[in-house]
Amino acid sequence: MAIQPEVVQVGGIGVMAFSNMAELVNYVIQDDGTVFSGSAIAMNPEKVIAASKNPELMTILNQADVRYADGMGVVKVMRRKLGRKVERIPGCELWQALMAKAAITKTPVFLVGAKPHVMAQTVEKLTAMGVNIVGSQDGYFKDENELMSRIAHSGARIVTVAMGSPKQELFIGKCQKLLPEAYYMGVGGTYDVFTGHVQRAPALWCKLHLEWAYRLLSQPSRLGRQTNLLTYAWLYLTNKL
């Protein structure tokens, strides 16, 4: 059985202090193929501040079984409170690492979300890696109940959903009621990155933890959302997180 990591409160949300990505991957899929039953959410400063303004979102985040640090701002708070090293775990890299291990353990996977051609390419690429894809559905579906029924009867043990937050978390919450024994993960635009339709920040930007700045320069329309980062920075500097 995987060891339960420490939980650190960051802005009212309990975030699990995984030492590195390998520890989290092994927590979800053990070497004997045992899969953790529950849901996972990536935590970053933007989500922390958004949740502080939205009680429904705060409830959704805290109901997740695994909340991991996907933002450097969250990592810094955790390091300060714990007095030890905590690694940032980028959601898109975590998903790819989980898929690689799922291929080794032959864990059945169901994919949801993205545009039809992106989903088709994602399935093709994962299948070539040896991942056991037992079902997929792009993000343009009309009957949510029918899709959830398909997932429940697919035999999937891992279900990843790319719909954007909080839509993907709401869908996961409903789906868990039909298939509670699976592991669920909201992955946002991960399929687009995986298939090359969206480029991640260059390696140097990632190493310096400046992916947020690269995305802002690439998509100036995100500027309004970045005010949450300023709020978060102030709370961090005044030790109020």
C-alpha positions as CSV (number, residue, x, y, z in Angstrom):
1,M,0.0,0.0,0.0
2,A,1.3,3.5,-0.9
3,I,2.4,5.7,2.0
4,Q,0.0,8.7,2.5
5,P,2.0,11.9,1.9
6,E,1.8,15.0,4.2
7,V,-0.9,17.5,3.5
8,V,-0.2,21.2,3.6
9,Q,-2.9,23.9,3.7
10,V,-2.4,26.5,1.0
11,G,-5.1,29.1,1.0
12,G,-7.6,26.8,2.6
13,I,-6.9,23.8,0.3
14,G,-5.0,20.8,1.4
15,V,-2.2,20.0,-1.0
16,M,-0.3,16.7,-0.9
17,A,3.5,17.1,-0.5
18,F,4.9,14.6,-2.9
19,S,8.7,14.6,-3.0
20,N,8.8,14.2,-6.8
21,M,6.7,13.0,-9.8
22,A,7.8,9.4,-9.5
23,E,6.4,9.2,-6.0
24,L,3.0,10.5,-7.2
25,V,3.0,8.1,-10.2
26,N,3.7,5.1,-7.9
27,Y,1.0,6.4,-5.6
28,V,-1.5,6.2,-8.4
29,I,-0.3,3.0,-10.1
30,Q,1.7,0.6,-8.0
31,D,4.2,-1.8,-9.6
32,D,1.8,-4.7,-9.2
33,G,-0.9,-2.9,-11.2
34,T,-3.0,-1.8,-8.3
35,V,-4.6,1.6,-9.2
36,F,-5.6,4.3,-6.7
37,S,-9.4,4.9,-6.6
38,G,-10.2,8.5,-6.6
39,S,-9.7,11.8,-8.4
40,A,-6.7,14.2,-8.8
41,I,-6.5,17.9,-9.3
42,A,-3.5,20.1,-10.1
43,M,-3.1,23.1,-7.8
44,N,-1.7,26.4,-8.9
45,P,-1.9,30.0,-7.5
46,E,-4.7,30.9,-10.0
47,K,-6.9,28.1,-8.7
48,V,-6.2,28.9,-5.1
49,I,-7.3,32.5,-5.5
50,A,-10.3,31.6,-7.8
51,A,-11.4,29.1,-5.1
52,S,-11.2,31.8,-2.4
53,K,-13.8,33.8,-4.4
54,N,-16.0,30.8,-5.4
55,P,-17.3,28.5,-2.6
56,E,-18.5,25.9,-5.1
57,L,-15.0,25.7,-6.6
58,M,-13.4,25.5,-3.2
59,T,-15.7,22.5,-2.3
60,I,-14.9,20.8,-5.6
61,L,-11.1,21.2,-5.1
62,N,-11.2,20.0,-1.5
63,Q,-13.3,17.0,-2.4
64,A,-10.6,15.7,-4.7
65,D,-8.6,12.7,-3.3
66,V,-5.3,13.9,-4.6
67,R,-4.3,17.6,-4.9
68,Y,-0.8,18.1,-6.1
69,A,1.4,21.2,-6.7
70,D,1.4,22.1,-10.3
71,G,2.3,25.8,-9.7
72,M,5.6,27.1,-8.3
73,G,3.8,29.5,-6.1
74,V,2.1,26.6,-4.4
75,V,5.4,24.8,-4.0
76,K,7.0,27.8,-2.3
77,V,4.3,27.9,0.3
78,M,4.6,24.2,0.9
79,R,8.4,24.4,1.2
80,R,8.2,27.2,3.7
81,K,5.6,25.5,5.9
82,L,7.4,22.1,5.8
83,G,11.0,23.2,5.8
84,R,11.9,20.7,3.2
85,K,12.0,20.0,-0.5
86,V,8.8,19.6,-2.4
87,E,8.8,19.3,-6.2
88,R,6.6,21.0,-8.7
89,I,4.7,18.4,-10.7
90,P,3.4,19.7,-14.1
91,G,0.1,18.1,-14.9
92,C,0.9,17.4,-18.6
93,E,4.1,15.6,-17.6
94,L,2.4,13.7,-14.9
95,W,-0.3,12.5,-17.3
96,Q,2.4,11.3,-19.8
97,A,4.2,9.5,-17.0
98,L,1.0,7.8,-15.9
99,M,0.2,6.7,-19.4
100,A,3.8,5.2,-19.7
101,K,3.3,3.2,-16.5
102,A,-0.3,2.2,-17.6
103,A,1.3,0.7,-20.7
104,I,3.6,-1.4,-18.6
105,T,0.9,-2.6,-16.2
106,K,-1.7,-3.0,-19.0
107,T,-4.1,-0.7,-17.0
108,P,-7.3,0.0,-19.0
109,V,-7.7,3.7,-19.9
110,F,-10.6,5.9,-21.0
111,L,-10.1,9.3,-22.5
112,V,-12.5,12.2,-22.7
113,G,-12.3,15.7,-24.2
114,A,-10.5,17.8,-26.8
115,K,-11.4,18.3,-30.5
116,P,-12.2,15.1,-32.6
117,H,-8.9,15.2,-34.5
118,V,-6.9,15.8,-31.4
119,M,-8.6,12.9,-29.6
120,A,-8.0,10.6,-32.6
121,Q,-4.3,11.4,-32.7
122,T,-4.0,11.0,-28.9
123,V,-5.6,7.5,-29.1
124,E,-3.3,6.6,-32.0
125,K,-0.2,7.8,-30.2
126,L,-1.0,6.1,-26.9
127,T,-1.9,2.9,-28.6
128,A,1.5,2.9,-30.3
129,M,3.0,3.2,-26.8
130,G,1.2,0.1,-25.8
131,V,-1.5,1.8,-23.7
132,N,-4.7,-0.3,-23.4
133,I,-7.4,2.3,-24.5
134,V,-10.8,0.8,-23.7
135,G,-12.8,3.9,-24.9
136,S,-12.6,7.5,-25.9
137,Q,-14.9,10.5,-26.5
138,D,-14.0,13.9,-27.8
139,G,-15.4,17.0,-26.0
140,Y,-18.3,17.5,-28.5
141,F,-20.8,15.1,-27.0
142,K,-24.5,15.8,-26.4
143,D,-25.6,13.0,-24.0
144,E,-23.5,13.2,-20.8
145,N,-25.4,10.3,-19.1
146,E,-24.8,8.1,-22.1
147,L,-21.1,8.8,-22.0
148,M,-20.9,8.2,-18.3
149,S,-22.6,4.9,-18.8
150,R,-20.1,3.9,-21.5
151,I,-17.2,4.8,-19.2
152,A,-18.8,2.8,-16.3
153,H,-19.1,-0.3,-18.5
154,S,-15.7,0.0,-20.3
155,G,-13.7,-1.6,-17.5
156,A,-11.5,1.5,-17.3
157,R,-9.3,1.9,-14.2
158,I,-8.0,5.3,-15.3
159,V,-10.2,8.1,-16.8
160,T,-8.6,11.3,-17.9
161,V,-10.8,14.3,-18.8
162,A,-9.8,17.3,-20.9
163,M,-12.6,19.8,-20.6
164,G,-11.1,22.7,-18.7
165,S,-11.7,23.6,-15.1
166,P,-14.2,23.5,-13.4
167,K,-16.2,21.7,-16.1
168,Q,-14.0,18.6,-16.0
169,E,-14.1,18.4,-12.2
170,L,-17.9,18.5,-12.2
171,F,-18.0,15.8,-14.9
172,I,-15.6,13.6,-12.9
173,G,-17.7,14.1,-9.7
174,K,-20.7,12.7,-11.5
175,C,-18.8,9.9,-13.2
176,Q,-17.3,8.7,-9.9
177,K,-20.8,7.8,-8.7
178,L,-21.1,5.2,-11.5
179,L,-17.5,4.0,-11.5
180,P,-16.0,4.7,-8.0
181,E,-13.1,2.2,-8.4
182,A,-11.3,4.2,-11.2
183,Y,-8.7,6.9,-10.9
184,Y,-9.8,10.2,-12.5
185,M,-7.7,13.1,-13.6
186,G,-8.6,16.5,-15.1
187,V,-6.0,17.3,-17.7
188,G,-7.1,20.6,-19.4
189,G,-5.2,21.0,-22.7
190,T,-2.8,18.1,-22.2
191,Y,-4.0,16.2,-25.2
192,D,-3.2,19.2,-27.4
193,V,0.3,19.4,-26.0
194,F,0.8,15.6,-26.4
195,T,-0.2,15.7,-30.1
196,G,1.8,18.8,-30.9
197,H,-1.1,21.1,-31.5
198,V,-0.1,23.4,-28.7
199,Q,3.5,24.0,-27.9
200,R,4.8,24.1,-24.3
201,A,7.2,26.8,-23.2
202,P,10.8,26.2,-24.2
203,A,12.9,24.1,-21.9
204,L,14.7,27.0,-20.3
205,W,11.4,28.8,-19.5
206,C,10.2,25.6,-17.9
207,K,13.4,25.2,-15.9
208,L,13.1,28.7,-14.6
209,H,9.4,28.1,-13.7
210,L,8.3,30.8,-16.1
211,E,5.7,28.8,-18.2
212,W,3.0,31.2,-17.0
213,A,4.9,34.1,-18.5
214,Y,5.4,32.3,-21.8
215,R,1.7,31.5,-22.0
216,L,0.9,35.1,-21.2
217,L,3.2,36.4,-24.0
218,S,1.7,33.8,-26.4
219,Q,-1.9,34.5,-25.4
220,P,-2.2,38.2,-24.2
221,S,-6.0,37.5,-23.7
222,R,-4.9,35.7,-20.5
223,L,-3.8,39.0,-18.9
224,G,-7.1,39.5,-17.0
225,R,-6.7,36.1,-15.4
226,Q,-3.2,36.9,-14.2
227,T,-4.4,39.4,-11.6
228,N,-4.9,36.4,-9.4
229,L,-1.2,35.9,-9.4
230,L,-0.6,39.4,-8.0
231,T,-3.1,38.7,-5.3
232,Y,-1.4,35.4,-4.5
233,A,2.0,37.0,-4.4
234,W,0.8,39.6,-1.9
235,L,-0.7,36.9,0.3
236,Y,2.5,34.9,0.1
237,L,4.7,37.9,1.0
238,T,2.5,38.8,3.9
239,N,2.4,35.1,5.1
240,K,-1.4,34.8,4.8
241,L,-1.6,31.6,2.7
